């Protein structure tokens, strides 16, 4: 497929600006339907809706988990509690775990976003799209910038959550039907991972941990109530299910008003938090002395390189692999945590692995001793790495694919470094239309 220079410029601009609907050819497994905007949900989903005691046009909520690469659709039952009705594998998301900070950083948003009918885009060049609403009040209060951050089709992302065309056709239909049923705002919850005790312990060294702890409050309250939390912003931070005293209002940048948690919710959360604390203490023992390496986008893409090559003629097709499979546990004594969060984190891990291999494999001369230090192995051993943290299993770092170097980047430091293994509405209220 030959491209003109103008087409290449458009592609480059799209990568910088985010998902801005400029790629005419960005399609992936496009369904053959007469009217994509009004296409009904498939029979299998309608049957499941009926089975779970839901109405076809009842409210929905969306949940995203980056690390797992999942997008879930939750739907209100007749008892006003939400249940998951569909789960999809995200085909592509860009950047690493962590929130979007500024235009052009290629980060996909994390946080709580209200979606209205205005956010549906039936004319997207990415088949169909739903704008995430970034930046929301929290993002704006904290000076974060970015535009056109979408959930869309085409399996290509520059700061978006990209699905296959078949998937976005169903997700769009869920939202369309909910709005037709009277829902005025759909809550999108975008998380780095499921905020379990084990995952929070595994990621405790991340530079984003305080932000994630704030999101976790809303995550936990949904886990208990199975109803989307009431979200406000004050003092530049999220607050969930809080009742302001004396009818005062919340202002994103101003001090929080006197507020309280409804007693029923407070009691429910007390038991939940007690169980969480026990689980967290157990997880801390499991990960003692370990630090999690969050892989770069390039490392995730290396996992699906063969799939990309099989569709090389599709310029926009750019799936990304699993962050769980590409990430790994490292010994905390072997790495500077700050290095893992740097843009060149992969290079830092490779340098670390190379240095450790040199220290453990090469003879270390000391006065009166020409051989290796007593008790030290003569050959380097690969550091343990977790493939499925939930199960606590490990794998060798050599199993982690490392992408080819960027031809525009500086040359690698040494040949040894290149060959070294890579380490690397509130629950106490009934839902009602507004």
C-alpha positions in Angstrom: 0.0 0.0 0.0 1.6 3.3 -1.1 1.1 6.4 0.9 1.6 10.0 -0.2 3.5 12.4 2.0 0.3 14.1 2.9 -1.2 10.9 4.3 1.9 10.2 6.3 1.7 13.7 7.9 -2.0 13.0 8.8 -1.0 9.8 10.5 1.8 11.5 12.4 -0.5 14.3 13.5 -3.0 11.7 14.7 -0.4 10.1 16.9 0.5 13.4 18.5 -3.0 14.7 19.1 -4.7 11.5 20.2 -7.6 9.6 18.7 -8.9 12.4 16.4 -10.8 10.4 13.8 -8.5 11.2 10.9 -7.7 7.8 9.6 -10.1 6.9 6.9 -8.8 3.3 6.6 -8.8 2.5 10.3 -11.0 -0.5 10.4 -10.6 -4.0 11.9 -13.0 -6.9 11.4 -15.7 -4.4 10.4 -19.2 -6.0 10.8 -21.4 -5.9 7.7 -24.5 -4.1 9.1 -27.0 -1.9 7.4 -27.0 0.8 10.1 -24.2 0.6 12.7 -25.8 3.4 14.8 -29.1 1.5 15.3 -27.8 -2.0 15.1 -29.5 -3.9 17.9 -27.6 -6.0 20.5 -27.2 -9.6 19.5 -29.6 -12.2 20.6 -27.1 -13.9 23.0 -26.8 -10.6 25.0 -30.5 -9.9 25.0 -31.1 -13.4 26.4 -28.5 -12.7 29.1 -30.1 -9.4 30.0 -33.4 -11.2 30.5 -31.8 -14.0 32.5 -30.2 -11.5 34.9 -33.4 -9.7 35.6 -32.5 -6.6 33.6 -34.5 -4.3 31.3 -33.1 -3.8 27.8 -33.0 0.0 28.4 -31.8 0.0 32.0 -28.8 2.1 33.0 -25.2 0.9 32.4 -21.8 1.6 33.7 -18.4 1.0 32.0 -15.3 -0.3 33.8 -11.8 -0.4 32.3 -8.8 -2.3 33.7 -5.6 -1.4 31.8 -3.2 -4.1 33.1 -5.7 -6.9 32.4 -6.7 -5.2 29.1 -10.5 -5.5 29.9 -13.5 -3.3 29.3 -16.6 -4.4 31.2 -20.2 -3.4 30.8 -22.3 -3.4 34.0 -26.1 -3.0 33.8 -28.8 -2.2 36.4 -31.0 -5.1 37.5 -34.6 -4.5 38.6 -33.4 -4.3 42.2 -31.3 -1.3 41.1 -28.0 -3.1 41.8 -25.6 -3.5 38.9 -24.2 -6.8 37.5 -21.7 -7.4 34.7 -23.4 -8.2 31.4 -20.4 -8.2 29.1 -16.6 -8.2 29.2 -14.3 -7.4 26.2 -10.6 -7.7 25.6 -9.2 -4.3 24.8 -7.4 -4.5 21.5 -5.0 -1.6 22.1 -4.2 1.0 24.7 -1.1 3.2 24.6 1.4 4.3 27.2 1.9 2.6 30.6 -0.1 2.3 33.8 -0.8 5.8 35.2 -3.1 8.8 34.5 -3.0 11.0 31.4 -1.1 14.2 32.3 -0.7 16.3 29.2 -1.5 16.4 25.5 0.9 14.1 23.5 2.0 11.9 26.3 0.2 8.9 24.7 -1.3 8.0 28.1 -4.9 6.6 28.3 -7.0 8.3 31.0 -7.6 6.9 34.4 -10.4 8.2 36.7 -14.1 8.6 36.9 -15.8 10.1 33.8 -19.5 11.0 33.2 -20.6 10.2 29.7 -23.7 11.8 28.1 -25.4 11.3 24.7 -23.1 14.2 23.5 -20.1 11.9 23.9 -21.4 9.3 21.4 -19.8 9.8 17.9 -21.7 7.9 15.2 -19.5 9.4 12.5 -16.1 8.3 13.7 -13.5 7.3 11.2 -12.7 4.6 13.7 -16.1 2.9 12.9 -17.8 4.2 16.1 -16.5 6.1 19.1 -17.4 7.2 22.6 -15.5 10.2 24.0 -14.2 9.5 27.5 -14.9 13.1 28.5 -11.2 13.8 29.4 -10.4 16.2 30.9 -13.0 16.0 33.7 -13.3 18.3 36.7 -10.5 16.5 38.5 -8.2 16.7 35.5 -8.9 20.3 34.9 -8.3 21.3 38.5 -4.9 19.6 38.3 -3.9 21.2 35.1 -4.1 18.1 33.0 -4.6 18.5 29.2 -5.6 16.4 26.3 -8.3 16.1 23.6 -10.1 13.4 21.7 -9.5 10.6 24.1 -11.9 7.9 23.0 -13.2 4.4 23.3 -13.4 3.4 19.6 -12.9 0.7 17.0 -10.0 0.0 14.6 -7.6 -1.6 17.2 -5.2 1.4 17.1 -4.5 3.8 20.0 -2.6 7.0 20.7 -4.0 7.7 24.1 -7.3 5.9 23.6 -8.9 2.6 24.5 -9.3 0.9 21.1 -11.6 -2.1 20.5 -12.3 -4.2 17.5 -15.1 -2.8 15.3 -17.3 -5.7 16.3 -16.8 -4.9 20.0 -17.4 -1.2 19.8 -20.6 -2.0 17.8 -22.0 -3.7 20.9 -20.6 -1.2 23.5 -22.1 1.6 21.5 -25.5 -0.2 21.4 -25.4 -0.7 25.2 -24.9 3.1 25.7 -27.5 4.0 23.0 -30.2 1.8 24.6 -29.4 3.1 28.1 -29.8 6.7 27.0 -33.0 5.8 25.2 -34.2 4.4 28.5 -33.8 7.7 30.3 -30.2 7.5 31.7 -28.7 10.9 31.5 -25.1 10.1 32.4 -23.1 6.8 32.1 -20.2 6.5 34.6 -16.9 5.4 33.1 -14.5 4.0 35.7 -11.0 3.7 34.2 -8.5 1.9 36.5 -4.9 0.8 36.1 -5.8 -2.7 37.5 -8.3 -4.3 39.8 -7.7 -2.7 43.1 -7.4 -5.8 45.2 -5.1 -6.0 48.2 -2.6 -8.1 46.2 -2.4 -5.7 43.3 -2.1 -2.7 45.5 0.8 -4.3 47.3 2.4 -5.4 44.1 2.3 -1.8 42.8 3.1 0.0 46.1 6.4 1.4 44.8 4.8 3.1 41.7 5.0 6.9 41.4 1.2 6.9 40.9 0.3 5.0 44.1 -1.2 8.0 45.9 -3.4 8.7 42.9 -4.5 5.1 42.8 -5.3 5.0 46.5 -7.7 7.9 45.9 -9.4 6.0 43.0 -9.6 2.9 45.2 -12.1 4.6 47.5 -14.6 4.8 44.7 -13.6 1.3 43.5 -14.2 -0.2 46.9 -17.6 1.5 47.4 -18.8 0.1 44.1 -17.6 -3.4 45.1 -19.7 -3.1 48.3 -22.8 -1.4 46.9 -22.8 -2.5 43.3 -24.0 0.9 42.4 -21.9 3.7 40.7 -20.6 6.0 43.4 -21.7 9.6 43.5 -18.5 11.4 42.4 -17.4 15.0 43.4 -14.2 16.9 43.3 -12.9 19.4 45.9 -9.4 20.4 47.0 -8.3 19.0 43.6 -9.2 15.5 44.6 -12.0 12.9 44.1 -14.5 12.4 46.9 -17.1 9.6 46.7 -20.6 9.3 48.2 -20.1 12.3 50.4 -23.0 14.5 51.7 -22.1 18.2 52.1 -23.4 19.8 55.2 -25.9 22.7 55.2 -26.5 22.4 51.5 -23.0 23.5 50.5 -21.6 22.6 47.2 -18.4 21.0 46.0 -15.9 23.1 44.1 -13.0 21.4 42.3 -10.2 23.7 43.4 -11.7 25.1 46.7 -11.6 23.5 50.1 -14.0 20.6 50.7 -17.1 21.6 52.6 -18.0 19.9 55.8 -19.2 16.5 54.6 -20.0 13.0 55.9 -20.5 9.5 54.7 -24.0 8.1 55.0 -24.2 5.8 58.1 -25.3 2.7 56.1 -22.4 3.0 53.7 -19.9 3.7 56.6 -21.0 0.5 58.3 -20.7 -1.6 55.1 -17.3 -0.2 54.4 -16.0 -1.0 57.9 -16.3 -4.7 57.4 -14.9 -4.5 53.8 -11.9 -2.5 55.0 -11.1 -4.9 57.8 -11.0 -7.8 55.4 -8.9 -5.8 53.0 -6.3 -4.9 55.7 -5.8 -8.6 56.5 -5.4 -9.5 52.8 -3.0 -6.6 52.3 -0.8 -7.7 55.2 -0.6 -11.2 53.6 0.2 -9.7 50.2 3.0 -7.6 51.7 4.7 -10.7 52.9 4.4 -12.3 49.5 6.0 -9.3 47.8 8.5 -8.5 50.5 11.8 -7.4 48.9 10.2 -7.3 45.4 9.2 -4.5 43.1 7.0 -4.7 40.0 8.3 -3.6 36.7 5.5 -2.0 34.6 6.3 -2.7 30.9 6.5 0.0 28.3 4.1 0.1 25.3 6.9 -1.2 23.1 7.4 -4.2 25.3 3.7 -5.0 25.2 3.7 -4.6 21.4 6.5 -7.1 21.2 4.2 -9.8 22.5 1.9 -9.4 19.5 4.5 -8.6 16.8 3.4 -11.6 14.7 -0.2 -10.5 14.7 0.8 -7.0 13.6 3.0 -8.4 10.8 0.1 -10.5 9.6 -1.9 -7.3 8.9 1.0 -5.1 7.8 -1.1 -3.6 5.0 -3.4 -2.0 7.6 -1.6 1.1 8.6 -3.8 1.8 11.6 -3.9 -1.7 13.0 -1.7 -1.7 16.2 -2.7 -4.1 18.9 -0.9 -4.1 22.2 -0.1 -7.1 24.3 -0.8 -7.8 28.0 0.9 -5.6 30.6 0.7 -8.6 33.0 2.6 -10.9 30.7 5.2 -8.3 29.7 5.7 -7.0 33.3 7.8 -8.8 36.0 8.8 -8.8 39.6 12.4 -7.8 40.4 14.5 -7.8 43.5 14.2 -4.4 45.0 17.8 -4.3 46.0 18.8 -4.7 42.4 17.0 -1.6 41.0 16.3 2.0 41.6 12.5 2.4 41.7 12.7 5.8 40.1 14.5 4.2 37.1 11.5 1.8 36.5 9.2 4.8 36.1 11.4 6.6 33.7 10.5 6.7 29.9 13.5 4.5 29.3 12.6 2.0 32.0 13.3 -0.9 29.8 16.8 0.2 29.2 17.3 0.7 32.9 16.2 -2.9 33.6 18.5 -4.2 30.9 21.4 -2.3 32.3 20.6 -3.6 35.8 20.4 -7.2 34.5 23.7 -6.8 32.7 25.4 -5.4 35.7 24.1 -8.1 38.0 25.2 -10.8 35.5 28.7 -9.4 35.4 29.0 -9.3 39.2 27.7 -12.8 39.7 29.5 -14.5 36.8 32.9 -12.9 36.6 35.6 -13.9 39.1 36.2 -11.3 41.8 39.8 -11.0 42.9 40.6 -10.1 46.5 44.0 -10.1 48.2 45.1 -13.7 48.6 42.1 -15.0 46.6 42.3 -15.3 42.8 39.0 -17.1 42.4 35.3 -16.2 42.9 34.1 -14.9 46.2 33.2 -17.8 48.5 29.6 -18.8 48.3 29.0 -16.8 45.1 27.7 -18.7 42.0 30.1 -18.9 39.1 27.3 -18.3 36.6 24.6 -15.7 36.6 21.1 -16.7 37.5 18.0 -15.1 36.0 16.0 -13.1 38.5 12.5 -14.4 39.4 9.7 -12.8 37.5 5.9 -13.1 37.9 3.8 -14.1 35.0 0.5 -14.2 36.9 0.8 -12.3 40.1 -2.6 -13.4 41.3 -1.3 -17.0 41.3 2.1 -16.1 42.7 3.9 -18.0 39.9 7.2 -17.0 38.4 9.0 -17.1 35.1 12.5 -16.3 33.9 13.3 -12.8 32.6 14.6 -14.3 29.4 11.0 -15.2 28.5 10.1 -11.6 28.3 10.3 -10.3 24.7 12.3 -7.2 24.2 11.4 -5.0 21.2 13.9 -3.9 18.6 15.7 -0.6 19.3 14.3 2.6 18.0 16.4 3.5 15.0 16.2 7.2 16.0 17.4 6.4 19.6 21.1 6.5 20.7 23.0 3.2 20.1 23.0 0.7 23.0 25.8 1.0 25.5 27.4 -2.4 25.0 26.9 -5.6 23.2 26.7 -7.4 26.5 23.8 -5.1 27.6 21.9 -6.0 24.4 22.4 -9.7 25.0 21.6 -9.7 28.7 18.2 -11.0 29.8 15.6 -8.2 30.3 14.6 -7.7 34.0 13.8 -5.7 33.6 -26.3 7.2 42.1 -25.3 6.4 45.6 -26.2 2.9 47.0 -28.6 4.1 49.6 -30.8 5.7 46.9 -32.8 4.1 44.2 -31.7 4.9 40.7 -34.0 7.2 38.9 -34.0 9.2 35.6 -33.0 12.8 35.9 
